[in-house]
Amino acid sequence: MDVLSRIEAVVCELLQFLKSDDSDKVKENYPVRTLLKNPTEFTRFMVILKMMHEAVRENKFVTKRSIYYSNPILFKRQSTIDPIVSKICQNFNLPRCALKISASPKLTIHGDIILKAGVEDSLSRTNCMSIIERIFQNETDINLTDIECTAQFILIIEKDTIFQKLLNENFYEKFKPCLLVTAKGYPDLLTRKFLAQLTHIYSRMPIIGIFDADPHGLNVYCTYKYGTMNPTMKDAKGNPVRIPNLQLCGLLPSEISSSVPIKETQLLSITKNDKTLLETMQKREYIQHEPQLLKQIRHLLFTEKKAELEALNSIHTRYLTHEYLPDKLLSLGILPNDYQ
């Protein structure tokens, strides 16, 4: 059964339940019973299914943002859409892109790359020597027929504030040619697909990342490198999108209590939720094959202290760009332009 037919079948089934006098049948079906108990949730569910149906039929994508703005009174806030889309994806066992739903792109890049994207009769070339946001309209537009990348390395930066700091303090000028990338937190599917394709083409180019020395920083790193089991965040074939060559550069939890002289006042205590996340991460199969990552997780659990990248400013305002990162890159054999 194709996607359109499956959406139509679900809608018909829900409508049958809605007008059914057989209350026992409704009681037996827990997901349907739960949905019908909440008229607002049911309406949201049906509106999203309708927009999915239209998008699949017309073979065009609709963003979660546009779903929200189609009826902001109904949805209240954009975050209410995510669990509904996720539930529908799980129900159909399909990735989000198969249902023609996309998220607004988070990808921002700066550096030495030229992209030629699109179909043969509609090619566009983008010189990314300046910051470029929303290179592609949706997650399935990663169809690069030509890439020219002269960067000597790729640096993934967890947060936009640190990305902007690197640009403002001329890090790129000091280490060019290179490519700086951020997804402003947890990476979306587009960012990971872009990097996965880029590193597949340039397999010998080092790709490193800097993240907060906290549970979420390590988890963001894992999401880039190993992907996610979230069905809405897989590729068109239902596979996690991975960047296996990514190296964890910093900020390492083991450094904040030893080699990096961060002031004690900048250290934060990990929370109960942090501990739960760390314990969950420890159980993931891939963690056992990355001893350095496992060491950092255990260090956080033992010391119960964490720090953000911004804490490096307490040493001095340009410590990250003038000392910490240059030293890390030097250890990888990457030298600044003015190296004597």
Helices and strands as residue ranges (DSSP letters): H 3-19, H 23-28, H 30-37, H 39-58, E 62-63, H 64-70, H 72-75, G 78-80, H 81-92, G 96-99, E 101-102, E 108-111, E 113-117, E 124-127, E 132-133, G 139-141, E 144-149, E 154-157, H 160-168, H 171-175, E 179-182, H 189-201, E 207-210, H 215-226, G 231-233, E 247-250, G 264-266, E 268-269, H 272-282, G 285-289, H 291-303, E 305-306, G 309-314, H 319-319, I 320-324, H 325-331
